[in-house]
Amino acid sequence: MKVANSFVGMGRGFSTFAFSLLVIAGLVMPVSLTAQERDVTQNPLAGSQVFGSKGCVKCHAINGLGAEIGPDLGRISQRHSFYELAATMWNHLPAMGAAMREYGIERPELTAEEAGDLIAFLFTLDYFDPPGDVERGKRLFVEKKCVVCHQVGTYGGVVGPSLDHLSQYGSPILVAAAMWNHGPAMAEMMEERGIDRPTFSGTELNDLIAYLESVGPAPLEGPLYVLPGAAEEGRVVFVEKNCIECHSVQGVGGRVGPDLAKRSYQWGLTEFAAAMWNKAPDMMQVMRQRDIDVPQLGAGEMADLVAYLYSVQYFAESGDAEEGRVALRTRGCLACHSLGGRGAGETSDLQGNFQMESSAEVIATLWNHATLMEGEGAEPWPILTAKDIADISAFMQKNAEDR
């Protein structure tokens, strides 16, 4: 799948807004989820349409596009897992319900498929970086000593290749692949010339790419393209390129390097490229010690690898059915419901009357049920953590299996 690298001149109205969002959102997934999800597939492409058709855009913006009643969901400082996003939606339902009533917005109902797709859409919003700062990138080109070896136009050294071509293929994925593949040769050259090897933050690399794009020759005719990547193919690359020899993902793999599913926050494309560059010397030293050939990565392989490592944190929490049973008791659910015949029993028995086969179905049920709870004045509103949601989902799914 090829997707335009930038969206300029967007027209007014949500139809154009939604189209731009769904193009961006369809990049990482659909991803086949865990066995707990019973092979459900969640699609951020469809989730972007849910965001529009269900009226989320009437209260929320995405990176400045949309309403300003609620927070801008594209500017969340840290991307969250499926269960974290679900817990946030649940915990904010009273405030959201009050705002919808104040502005005369009808609360939509969600199917399980819509709930899953919507959360997948929100999860993928920061996969791409905002445009970099050209002036900062220009300063970095000099400060990071890129100018000593590389030329842009007629400016710079000629030891390394000209970087003019980046104006035509300025995808962070292509940059990441090139920096990885040429890293050993560049390291040797810098050592010979007494140049300290620079490191980059994701923001700095984004700014540098913006500068290189701005000063190079005009791009080839037609749109620029990114390589979004396929998570399932990235899983194959991770194994075949021997990444698994040193790194684990969710506990599966080597222990030499860190578990790549346990990062404190999600990396976007440029952050991933910067991390690959910064850690390359240490990684290559370990590979030499373990007699592992340094793999070459094509742009498509790099894109798939990034998509895989981005997606593995989607279900960061693993639910426990027994702890879910405890959560239903301790979070106040039995003030209205019963559980296996025990509890208030005023409404449905959570063990006998509910059969939910996926976490998305649990989330949709919670969302739709909130209207009734608000009408009955549920006080205090039960606050749920991501783990609570994961555990309750596991309990509900086990309940469905047992029946």
HELIX and SHEET records of a PDB file:
HELIX    1   1 PHE A   14  ALA A   25  1                                  12    
HELIX    2   2 ALA A   35  GLU A   37  5                                   3    
HELIX    3   3 PRO A   44  SER A   53  1                                  10    
HELIX    4   4 CYS A   56  LYS A   58  5                                   3    
HELIX    5   5 LEU A   73  ARG A   75  5                                   3    
HELIX    6   6 PHE A   82  ASN A   91  1                                  10    
HELIX    7   7 LEU A   93  GLU A  102  1                                  10    
HELIX    8   8 ALA A  112  PHE A  123  1                                  12    
HELIX    9   9 VAL A  134  GLU A  143  1                                  10    
HELIX   10  10 CYS A  146  CYS A  149  1                                   4    
HELIX   11  11 ASP A  164  SER A  167  5                                   4    
HELIX   12  12 PRO A  172  ASN A  181  1                                  10    
HELIX   13  13 GLY A  183  GLU A  192  1                                  10    
HELIX   14  14 GLY A  202  VAL A  215  1                                  14    
HELIX   15  15 ALA A  231  GLU A  240  1                                  10    
HELIX   16  16 CYS A  243  GLU A  245  5                                   3    
HELIX   17  17 LEU A  269  GLN A  289  1                                  21    
HELIX   18  18 ALA A  299  SER A  311  1                                  13    
HELIX   19  19 ALA A  321  THR A  330  1                                  10    
HELIX   20  20 CYS A  333  ALA A  335  5                                   3    
HELIX   21  21 SER A  359  GLY A  375  1                                  17    
HELIX   22  22 ALA A  386  ASP A  402  1                                  17    
SHEET    1   A 2 VAL A   3  ALA A   4  0                                        
SHEET    2   A 2 TYR A 225  VAL A 226 -1                                        
SHEET    1   B 2 VAL A  31  SER A  32  0                                        
SHEET    2   B 2 THR A  41  GLN A  42 -1                                        
SHEET    1   C 2 ALA A  61  ILE A  62  0                                        
SHEET    2   C 2 LEU A  65  GLY A  66 -1                                        
SHEET    1   D 2 GLN A 151  VAL A 152  0                                        
SHEET    2   D 2 TYR A 155  GLY A 156 -1                                        
SHEET    1   E 2 SER A 248  VAL A 249  0                                        
SHEET    2   E 2 VAL A 252  GLY A 253 -1                                        
SHEET    1   F 2 SER A 338  LEU A 339  0                                        
SHEET    2   F 2 ARG A 342  GLY A 343 -1                                        
END                                                                             
